[in-house]
Structures are given as structure tokens and as C-alpha cells.
Amino acid sequence: MSKHYLHETGSDLILDTGINIGTVSDKMIYFKKPSGLEGSWTGTLYSSYSDIAALTGTYFVKHTLAYLDLDISGEWRFNAYVAAADGTWWGETVKINIFDKYE
């Protein structure tokens, strides 16, 4: 899908952490809305369908969008965050424009 819209439901937001996160205890996706309000969603581990990815480790955090998640149009910013006993890590910021219906 090339464009994303308000109240999109069922789509997976998948963010790359850049590190192997197979043993992390906390997996979150932090967001900043166009209004400046910040929040977070609990993430889950996401393994790519490829055999190579399965051999090298899990690098992705996933959140499946619910109806009220994307509740304002404009540029959203997202970061994956993971924590383990030996440290915490942030993924790179991802910017996605969320469109109102008919845009």
C-alpha cells in the first residue's frame, strides 16, 4: 500500500531495529503525532519470511494497527525501542504521512 489513511485497521507497522532482538524483554513502538502528542504501542517480534533472516536473527518489531491508532492526519514519526538485560536500543526514525479520506 503506497498511502496510509486515518483509522487504517489490520495493517502491520514493521520497524527495523538494526540488531538481533530475539532475546529482548521489552519491544515497543514509540510514536509522535502531527499534533506533537507522543505515545507508544506494545510491539511483538516479527521474523521475515526469508530463510536468511531466520538464520541471522530477528531484527523487526511489529504492531498491527487498530481503528483508533491513526486518529489524526499528517506526518507521524515512529521509532522501534527494545530493551534487554545488557542494554536498550532505538531504531531509526520512520516518517509516514497519514491521509484523510479522499486525499
C-alpha positions in Angstrom: 0.0 0.0 0.0 1.6 3.3 -1.1 -0.6 5.6 1.0 -1.9 5.2 4.6 -5.2 6.6 5.8 -6.9 7.6 9.1 -8.3 4.7 11.1 -6.5 2.1 8.9 -7.1 -1.2 10.6 -5.2 -4.5 10.3 -2.1 -3.3 8.6 1.2 -4.2 10.2 3.6 -1.4 11.1 7.0 -3.2 11.0 10.2 -1.3 12.1 13.8 -2.4 11.7 15.9 -2.2 14.9 19.2 -2.9 13.1 20.2 -5.5 15.7 19.3 -9.1 16.6 16.4 -8.8 19.1 15.4 -12.4 19.6 16.1 -12.3 23.3 14.9 -8.8 24.3 12.4 -8.4 27.1 10.7 -5.2 26.0 9.5 -4.3 22.5 7.8 -1.0 21.9 6.9 1.3 19.0 7.0 4.9 20.1 5.1 7.5 18.0 4.8 11.2 17.7 1.6 12.5 16.2 1.4 15.6 13.9 -0.1 17.4 16.9 3.1 16.8 18.9 1.4 14.3 21.3 3.7 11.3 22.0 2.8 7.7 22.9 3.7 4.1 22.5 2.3 0.7 21.5 3.5 -2.7 22.7 5.3 -4.5 19.9 5.9 -8.1 19.0 8.8 -9.8 17.3 8.5 -10.0 13.6 10.6 -12.5 11.6 11.0 -12.1 7.9 9.7 -14.9 5.7 13.2 -15.4 4.3 15.4 -18.3 5.3 18.4 -16.0 5.5 16.6 -13.7 8.0 15.7 -16.8 10.1 19.3 -17.8 10.3 20.7 -14.4 11.1 18.2 -13.3 13.7 15.1 -11.2 14.3 15.5 -7.5 13.7 12.0 -6.2 13.4 9.3 -5.0 15.8 5.7 -5.2 14.7 2.4 -3.6 15.7 -0.9 -4.4 14.0 -2.9 -1.2 13.6 -6.3 -0.9 15.3 -9.1 1.6 14.4 -8.2 4.3 16.9 -4.4 4.1 16.4 -4.1 6.5 13.5 -6.5 9.2 14.6 -5.1 12.3 13.0 -3.8 13.1 9.5 -0.4 14.5 8.8 3.2 13.3 9.3 3.7 10.7 12.0 7.1 9.7 13.4 7.8 6.2 14.7 10.7 4.6 16.5 11.3 0.9 17.5 12.6 0.5 21.0 13.9 -2.7 22.5 15.4 -3.5 26.0 17.4 -6.5 27.2 19.5 -7.2 30.3 22.6 -5.8 28.5 21.1 -2.6 27.1 18.4 -0.6 25.3 18.3 0.4 21.7 16.3 2.7 19.4 15.7 2.1 15.7 15.9 4.9 13.2 13.0 7.3 13.0 10.5 6.5 10.3 8.2 9.3 9.0 4.9 8.3 7.4 2.2 10.7 6.1 -1.3 9.6 7.2 -4.0 10.9 4.8 -7.6 11.9 5.5 -10.2 10.0 3.4 -10.4 11.2 -0.2 -6.9 12.6 -0.2 
